[in-house]
Amino acid sequence: MNLVWESVRMGVCRKCIDGDTRGECRLPNNEICPLKIYFQEVSEIITVANSHSMETIARAVRSSVCPRCLYGTSEHCRKRDTLECALERYMPTIVERVAGMKMMTHL
């Protein structure tokens, strides 16, 4: 899983508005990035979903991860609604990186 996380971290965290250019998070100490907390589960959802539909994957993440998140629910989330949630904001890149790394490890 480390290679997959590193791929996502380099593709997402380096570009994230809450990160630095080295992939380190700069969120305030009282905030936690949902991508980091739920990465294992999100990675599994992407792998199991076996779908090219971003909406299908986003719905699966929202129904599984969002109810346990500190910032909202699957129906309503202030951070998701304002694109402050890294999972929501960078979902296409996350899916691309996870799927790509999973394919590479199965070759």
N, CA, C and O of each residue as an XYZ file, in Angstrom:
428
protein
N       0.823     -1.195      0.000
C       0.000      0.000      0.000
C       0.864      1.255      0.000
O       0.408      2.303     -0.458
N       2.064      1.186      0.485
C       2.912      2.366      0.531
C       3.157      2.967     -0.851
O       3.155      4.189     -1.000
N       3.368      2.130     -1.858
C       3.596      2.649     -3.209
C       2.363      3.370     -3.739
O       2.482      4.397     -4.406
N       1.189      2.840     -3.448
C      -0.050      3.467     -3.899
C      -0.227      4.806     -3.183
O      -0.533      5.816     -3.817
N      -0.034      4.812     -1.863
C      -0.156      6.059     -1.098
C       0.849      7.096     -1.600
O       0.502      8.264     -1.773
N       2.075      6.680     -1.830
C       3.094      7.623     -2.308
C       2.723      8.196     -3.671
O       2.956      9.377     -3.931
N       2.154      7.379     -4.533
C       1.721      7.866     -5.841
C       0.624      8.917     -5.687
O       0.655      9.957     -6.344
N      -0.335      8.642     -4.824
C      -1.419      9.595     -4.584
C      -0.866     10.845     -3.908
O      -1.211     11.963     -4.293
N      -0.030     10.667     -2.926
C       0.547     11.813     -2.214
C       1.311     12.727     -3.169
O       1.204     13.950     -3.085
N       2.077     12.130     -4.070
C       2.837     12.939     -5.019
C       1.929     13.584     -6.070
O       2.212     14.686     -6.538
N       0.856     12.913     -6.435
C      -0.052     13.459     -7.446
C      -1.084     14.417     -6.893
O      -1.535     15.320     -7.597
N      -1.464     14.230     -5.641
C      -2.521     15.048     -5.043
C      -1.955     16.034     -4.032
O      -2.149     17.242     -4.166
N      -1.267     15.536     -3.037
C      -0.834     16.386     -1.923
C       0.142     17.476     -2.362
O       0.151     18.569     -1.796
N       0.951     17.183     -3.354
C       1.881     18.200     -3.856
C       1.148     19.362     -4.517
O       1.645     20.489     -4.540
N      -0.043     19.078     -5.056
C      -0.818     20.105     -5.753
C      -1.955     20.683     -4.905
O      -2.575     21.679     -5.278
N      -2.214     20.061     -3.788
C      -3.338     20.456     -2.940
C      -3.155     21.878     -2.426
O      -2.041     22.294     -2.108
N      -4.246     22.611     -2.348
C      -4.165     23.976     -1.841
C      -3.794     24.001     -0.360
O      -3.359     25.032      0.153
N      -3.962     22.874      0.326
C      -3.601     22.777      1.738
C      -2.247     22.105      1.936
O      -1.868     21.797      3.066
N      -1.520     21.875      0.853
C      -0.228     21.200      0.949
C       0.899     22.080      0.468
O       0.699     23.194     -0.018
N       2.097     21.534      0.622
C       3.251     22.232      0.067
C       3.647     21.521     -1.221
O       3.006     20.542     -1.603
N       4.646     21.974     -1.868
C       5.025     21.369     -3.145
C       5.783     20.061     -2.978
O       6.152     19.430     -3.968
N       6.018     19.647     -1.742
C       6.714     18.381     -1.474
C       5.750     17.257     -1.075
O       6.176     16.125     -0.848
N       4.459     17.569     -0.990
C       3.478     16.550     -0.636
C       3.146     16.496      0.839
O       2.491     15.558      1.295
N       3.587     17.486      1.586
C       3.285     17.539      3.018
C       2.062     18.417      3.246
O       1.901     19.453      2.600
N       1.209     18.000      4.163
C      -0.015     18.716      4.467
C       0.274     19.919      5.368
O       1.078     19.842      6.297
N      -0.400     21.026      5.070
C      -0.255     22.229      5.878
C      -1.582     22.649      6.502
O      -1.784     23.823      6.812
N      -2.485     21.685      6.686
C      -3.737     22.006      7.357
C      -3.439     22.435      8.789
O      -2.444     21.999      9.369
N      -4.291     23.289      9.369
C      -4.101     23.654     10.773
C      -4.137     22.401     11.666
O      -4.737     21.389     11.304
N      -3.500     22.484     12.811
C      -3.411     21.329     13.715
C      -4.764     20.773     14.131
O      -4.868     19.590     14.456
N      -5.802     21.604     14.125
C      -7.124     21.132     14.546
C      -7.928     20.502     13.405
O      -9.077     20.111     13.609
N      -7.341     20.400     12.209
C      -8.015     19.771     11.070
C      -7.222     18.566     10.589
O      -5.995     18.530     10.670
N      -7.956     17.586     10.090
C      -7.331     16.365      9.584
C      -7.830     16.139      8.164
O      -9.022     16.279      7.887
N      -6.929     15.793      7.280
C      -7.299     15.543      5.889
C      -8.014     14.195      5.766
O      -7.456     13.164      6.141
N      -9.237     14.196      5.246
C      -9.965     12.935      5.068
C      -9.247     11.963      4.127
O      -9.364     10.748      4.288
N      -8.518     12.480      3.161
C      -7.781     11.603      2.249
C      -6.777     10.763      3.026
O      -6.653      9.559      2.801
N      -6.071     11.401      3.930
C      -5.068     10.684      4.714
C      -5.710      9.681      5.672
O      -5.245      8.547      5.793
N      -6.766     10.094      6.344
C      -7.427      9.227      7.328
C      -8.056      7.999      6.667
O      -7.910      6.879      7.156
N      -8.750      8.217      5.564
C      -9.557      7.165      4.944
C      -8.942      6.596      3.671
O      -9.636      5.940      2.894
N      -7.661      6.835      3.446
C      -7.051      6.415      2.193
C      -7.189      4.912      1.940
O      -7.532      4.511      0.828
N      -6.936      4.094      2.925
C      -7.023      2.640      2.750
C      -8.411      2.238      2.255
O      -8.547      1.462      1.309
N      -9.422      2.773      2.902
C     -10.795      2.440      2.517
C     -11.142      2.987      1.128
O     -11.779      2.299      0.330
N     -10.727      4.212      0.844
C     -10.982      4.801     -0.473
C     -10.297      3.980     -1.562
O     -10.873      3.735     -2.622
N      -9.078      3.562     -1.296
C      -8.336      2.734     -2.247
C      -9.074      1.421     -2.522
O      -9.174      0.983     -3.668
N      -9.584      0.808     -1.469
C     -10.339     -0.442     -1.635
C     -11.630     -0.211     -2.409
O     -11.997     -1.028     -3.254
N     -12.322      0.887     -2.135
C     -13.554      1.202     -2.850
C     -13.272      1.365     -4.341
O     -14.014      0.852     -5.179
N     -12.209      2.074     -4.662
C     -11.844      2.287     -6.067
C     -11.533      0.957     -6.736
O     -11.961      0.714     -7.864
N     -10.797      0.103     -6.055
C     -10.412     -1.190     -6.610
C     -11.621     -2.104     -6.794
O     -11.764     -2.745     -7.835
N     -12.485     -2.165     -5.791
C     -13.654     -3.047     -5.844
C     -14.706     -2.516     -6.811
O     -15.390     -3.295     -7.475
N     -14.839     -1.197     -6.892
C     -15.869     -0.614     -7.758
C     -15.692     -1.050     -9.197
O     -16.673     -1.223     -9.921
N     -14.444     -1.231     -9.620
C     -14.159     -1.683    -10.976
C     -15.021     -0.935    -11.991
O     -15.595     -1.523    -12.907
N     -15.091      0.385    -11.795
C     -15.928      1.217    -12.645
C     -15.102      2.374    -13.187
O     -14.183      2.861    -12.528
N     -15.439      2.800    -14.381
C     -14.796      3.972    -14.952
C     -15.644      5.219    -14.719
O     -15.290      6.317    -15.147
N     -16.772      5.027    -14.032
C     -17.668      6.135    -13.754
C     -17.241      6.843    -12.467
O     -17.290      6.264    -11.382
N     -16.825      8.095    -12.604
C     -16.409      8.869    -11.444
C     -17.576      9.046    -10.483
O     -17.387      9.031     -9.267
N     -18.772      9.213    -11.016
C     -19.952      9.395    -10.165
C     -20.234      8.141     -9.339
O     -20.602      8.245     -8.169
N     -20.068      6.968     -9.927
C     -20.272      5.716     -9.201
C     -19.281      5.593     -8.050
O     -19.659      5.227     -6.936
N     -18.034      5.894     -8.315
C     -17.006      5.815     -7.284
C     -17.249      6.878     -6.216
O     -17.133      6.588     -5.025
N     -17.583      8.098     -6.617
C     -17.842      9.171     -5.653
C     -19.012      8.803     -4.743
O     -18.951      9.039     -3.537
N     -20.076      8.229     -5.306
C     -21.222      7.800     -4.488
C     -20.808      6.726     -3.488
O     -21.238      6.750     -2.335
N     -19.975      5.783     -3.927
C     -19.518      4.722     -3.030
C     -18.675      5.288     -1.892
O     -18.815      4.867     -0.744
N     -17.807      6.236     -2.207
C     -16.987      6.877     -1.163
C     -17.888      7.637     -0.202
O     -17.744      7.522      1.015
N     -18.804      8.404     -0.741
C     -19.708      9.186      0.119
C     -20.545      8.307      1.038
O     -20.745      8.643      2.205
N     -21.031      7.194      0.527
C     -21.879      6.338      1.363
C     -21.078      5.559      2.400
O     -21.619      5.187      3.441
N     -19.817      5.310      2.136
C     -19.000      4.532      3.063
C     -18.167      5.391      4.009
O     -18.115      5.121      5.209
N     -17.527      6.409      3.486
C     -16.582      7.207      4.263
C     -17.251      8.401      4.942
O     -17.040      8.635      6.131
N     -18.041      9.142      4.210
C     -18.594     10.397      4.722
C     -19.397     10.260      6.024
O     -19.303     11.151      6.869
N     -20.172      9.202      6.226
C     -20.905      9.102      7.490
C     -20.001      9.040      8.729
O     -20.439      9.382      9.827
N     -18.776      8.618      8.566
C     -17.854      8.523      9.697
C     -16.933      9.726      9.811
O     -16.199      9.858     10.791
N     -16.965     10.595      8.826
C     -16.077     11.751      8.795
C     -16.517     12.787      9.832
O     -17.698     12.901     10.158
N     -15.563     13.518     10.327
C     -15.825     14.555     11.331
C     -16.547     15.766     10.759
O     -17.137     16.541     11.511
N     -16.511     15.941      9.454
C     -16.964     17.185      8.848
C     -18.364     17.149      8.244
O     -18.876     18.199      7.855
N     -18.998     15.993      8.151
C     -20.317     15.963      7.544
C     -20.908     14.576      7.499
O     -20.515     13.685      8.251
N     -21.860     14.412      6.602
C     -22.536     13.136      6.407
C     -22.540     12.820      4.914
O     -22.043     13.602      4.103
N     -23.101     11.676      4.564
C     -23.166     11.337      3.136
C     -24.115     12.271      2.390
O     -23.953     12.473      1.187
N     -25.108     12.846      3.085
C     -26.067     13.736      2.446
C     -25.577     15.180      2.395
O     -25.783     15.868      1.395
N     -24.936     15.640      3.454
C     -24.539     17.044      3.507
C     -23.178     17.192      4.184
O     -22.926     16.624      5.246
N     -22.330     17.955      3.552
C     -21.009     18.206      4.125
C     -20.557     19.605      3.710
O     -20.426     19.898      2.522
N     -20.328     20.441      4.679
C     -19.879     21.809      4.411
C     -18.580     21.808      3.627
O     -18.421     22.596      2.694
N     -17.655     20.942      3.987
C     -16.360     20.893      3.294
C     -16.517     20.365      1.872
O     -15.901     20.892      0.945
N     -17.321     19.348      1.695
C     -17.540     18.803      0.350
C     -18.266     19.812     -0.528
O     -17.917     19.991     -1.695
N     -19.283     20.476      0.036
C     -20.072     21.437     -0.731
C     -19.250     22.630     -1.203
O     -19.575     23.239     -2.222
N     -18.198     22.969     -0.479
C     -17.354     24.106     -0.846
C     -16.017     23.659     -1.443
O     -15.096     24.461     -1.597
N     -15.924     22.375     -1.773
C     -14.707     21.770     -2.336
C     -13.481     21.957     -1.437
O     -12.357     22.075     -1.925
N     -13.708     21.984     -0.129
C     -12.608     22.031      0.824
C     -12.155     20.622      1.207
O     -11.136     20.465      1.879
N     -12.886     19.616      0.795
C     -12.553     18.220      1.091
C     -11.634     17.693     -0.007
O     -11.994     17.690     -1.185
N     -10.458     17.253      0.386
C      -9.491     16.745     -0.593
C     -10.038     15.523     -1.327
O      -9.741     15.333     -2.507
N     -10.822     14.700     -0.657
C     -11.410     13.537     -1.331
C     -12.306     13.984     -2.485
O     -12.260     13.405     -3.571
N     -13.098     14.988     -2.255
C     -14.011     15.478     -3.288
C     -13.257     16.256     -4.368
O     -13.467     16.039     -5.562
N     -12.402     17.139     -3.949
C     -11.696     18.033     -4.874
C     -10.784     17.271     -5.822
O     -10.687     17.613     -7.001
N     -10.120     16.248     -5.320
C      -9.119     15.552     -6.122
C      -9.516     14.121     -6.491
O      -8.659     13.308     -6.836
N     -10.800     13.817     -6.421
C     -11.256     12.449     -6.702
C     -10.756     11.912     -8.047
O     -10.288     10.774     -8.087
N     -10.827     12.661     -9.140
C     -10.330     12.102    -10.407
C      -8.856     11.703    -10.353
O      -8.484     10.652    -10.876
N      -8.018     12.524     -9.731
C      -6.596     12.195     -9.628
C      -6.379     11.010     -8.701
O      -5.542     10.149     -8.975
N      -7.123     10.961     -7.614
C      -7.008      9.835     -6.674
C      -7.353      8.533     -7.386
O      -6.620      7.549     -7.284
N      -8.470      8.532     -8.108
C      -8.903      7.328     -8.831
C      -7.854      6.935     -9.864
O      -7.500      5.761     -9.973
N      -7.363      7.891    -10.609
C      -6.357      7.613    -11.640
C      -5.100      7.002    -11.027
O      -4.568      6.021    -11.547
N      -4.630      7.572     -9.935
C      -3.404      7.084     -9.298
C      -3.594      5.704     -8.683
O      -2.751      4.826     -8.866
N      -4.681      5.505     -7.964
C      -4.934      4.206     -7.323
C      -5.118      3.121     -8.371
O      -4.507      2.056     -8.279
N      -5.948      3.380     -9.356
C      -6.203      2.383    -10.408
C      -4.919      2.068    -11.167
O      -4.641      0.905    -11.462
N      -4.137      3.094    -11.483
C      -2.886      2.890    -12.203
C      -1.888      2.051    -11.415
O      -1.250      1.155    -11.968
N      -1.754      2.338    -10.135
C      -0.821      1.575     -9.301
C      -1.307      0.144     -9.098
O      -0.502     -0.787     -9.068
N      -2.600     -0.031     -8.959
C      -3.157     -1.394     -8.784
C      -2.882     -2.222    -10.047
O      -2.543     -3.403     -9.960
N      -3.030     -1.595    -11.215
C      -2.782     -2.309    -12.460
C      -1.300     -2.681    -12.577
O      -0.964     -3.784    -13.009
N      -0.424     -1.757    -12.191
C       1.006     -2.015    -12.268
C       1.431     -3.150    -11.338
O       2.320     -3.930    -11.679
N       0.810     -3.245    -10.181
C       1.205     -4.280     -9.224
C       0.638     -5.648     -9.609
O       1.084     -6.669     -9.084
N      -0.331     -5.681    -10.511
C      -0.913     -6.952    -10.954
C      -0.291     -7.465    -12.255
O      -0.666     -8.533    -12.738
N       0.640     -6.727    -12.814
C       1.276     -7.175    -14.078
C       2.310     -8.229    -13.823
O       2.940     -8.716    -14.762
